Amino acid sequence: MITKTKRLNLDVQFGTAKLQEKWEEVITTLKAKKWVKAALQNDASITLRFVGQAEGKKLNSTYRHKDYATNVLTFPYDLAPESNEVIADIVICLPVVEKEAKEQKKVVEQHLIHLIVHGTLHAQGFDHEDEVEAEAMEELEVAILKKLKQGNPYI
């Protein structure tokens, strides 16, 4: 069986020049494309934006009415349903990722990869609102991360 390679139009953005300077060697477009593509089931156009605490908090407050920065926010858009193309913005708050990785005794890049996979799955309609959905999404994440030679983030 031949599987068609998914087409990905990826725009990688950094919220500030300071963030870009600090992270551009860890988060290259080539790496980001590999991480996002691993989680894709359809063609996609995705903007992956890496932000600081202030922008992360503002977005979370505006769109989720929560007054803190969260690790990942996904904004899926239903603009091309006839083609099944995934169109989404995924926002990663790097200071939160760093803090969580330290607290969980994880390598920052591994935690980042997990969150990018997680956000990409959300862009495709996966969710974890109840126990059944959460378990299915976690199993899928673990399988994708294994393909990327990453450990199970839930252990």
HUNOR-V614372 format. One record per backbone hydrogen bond with DSSP energy under -1.0 kcal/mol. NH is the residue of the N-H (numbers start at 1). CO is the residue of the C=O. Records with the same first field share a line. If there is no record, write none. Layout:
BEGIN
NH: CO / CO
END
This chain:
BEGIN
9: 44
11: 46
13: 48
15: 50
20: 16
21: 17
22: 18
23: 19
24: 20
27: 23
32: 28
33: 29
34: 30
35: 31
36: 32
37: 33
38: 34
39: 36
40: 37
44: 7
45: 86
46: 9
47: 88
48: 11
49: 90
50: 13
51: 92
56: 52
57: 53
58: 54
59: 55
60: 56
61: 57
62: 58
63: 59
64: 60
66: 60
68: 66
73: 91
75: 89
77: 87
79: 77
83: 80
85: 80
86: 43
88: 45
89: 75
90: 47
91: 73
92: 49
93: 71
94: 51
97: 93
98: 94
99: 95
100: 96
101: 97
102: 98
103: 99
104: 100
105: 102
106: 101
111: 107
112: 108
113: 109
114: 110
115: 111
116: 112
117: 113
118: 114
119: 115
120: 116
121: 117
122: 118
123: 119
125: 122
126: 121
134: 130
135: 131
136: 132
137: 133
138: 134
139: 135
140: 136
141: 137
142: 138
143: 139
144: 140
145: 141
146: 142
147: 143
148: 144
149: 146
150: 145
155: 152
END
